[in-house]
């Protein structure tokens, strides 16, 4: 039960994070002059999760910068 609750919490947190990031990115693109139709955004799903490892296996290295680690996962 604890694992299921934790996974549900993680899934919800990822959903909120992705929704906020998609909104930020769309706003940044619009601010730089790109045209983004709301109809196009309606088809973007915040359910992406490749950047999350739910099994708890995380690797952190002092030698690798966080930006490169995130870019490699996407």
C-alpha positions in Angstrom: 0.0 0.0 0.0 2.9 2.4 0.8 4.5 1.7 -2.5 1.3 2.3 -4.4 0.7 5.5 -2.6 4.2 6.7 -3.1 4.0 5.9 -6.8 0.7 7.8 -7.1 2.2 10.8 -5.3 5.2 10.7 -7.7 3.0 10.4 -10.7 0.9 13.4 -9.6 4.1 15.5 -8.9 5.5 14.7 -12.3 2.1 15.7 -13.9 2.1 19.0 -12.1 5.8 19.7 -12.9 5.4 18.8 -16.6 2.3 21.0 -16.8 4.1 24.0 -15.3 7.2 23.5 -17.5 5.1 23.1 -20.7 3.4 26.4 -19.8 6.7 28.2 -19.1 8.2 26.9 -22.4 5.2 28.0 -24.4 5.2 31.4 -22.8 9.0 31.8 -23.4 8.5 30.9 -27.1 5.6 33.3 -27.5 7.7 36.0 -25.8 10.4 35.5 -28.5 7.9 35.8 -31.3 7.0 32.2 -32.0 3.4 31.5 -32.8 1.9 28.7 -30.7 -1.8 28.0 -31.2 -3.8 27.0 -28.2 -5.2 24.2 -30.3 -1.7 22.8 -30.7 -1.1 23.0 -26.9 -4.3 21.1 -26.3 -2.7 18.1 -28.0 0.5 18.2 -25.8 0.3 15.7 -22.9 1.9 16.4 -19.6 2.1 12.6 -18.9 5.7 12.4 -20.2 7.9 10.6 -17.7 11.2 9.6 -19.3 13.0 12.0 -17.1 11.7 10.2 -13.9 13.0 6.9 -12.7 10.3 5.6 -10.4 12.2 2.5 -9.2 14.5 4.6 -7.1 17.7 4.0 -9.0 19.4 7.3 -9.3 23.0 8.0 -10.3 24.6 11.3 -9.4 28.1 12.1 -10.4 30.2 15.1 -9.3 31.8 15.0 -12.8 28.6 15.5 -14.8 26.6 18.7 -14.8 22.9 18.4 -14.1 22.0 20.0 -17.5 23.9 17.3 -19.4 22.3 14.6 -17.3 18.8 15.9 -18.1 19.6 16.4 -21.8 20.8 12.8 -22.0 17.6 11.5 -20.5 15.3 13.3 -22.9 
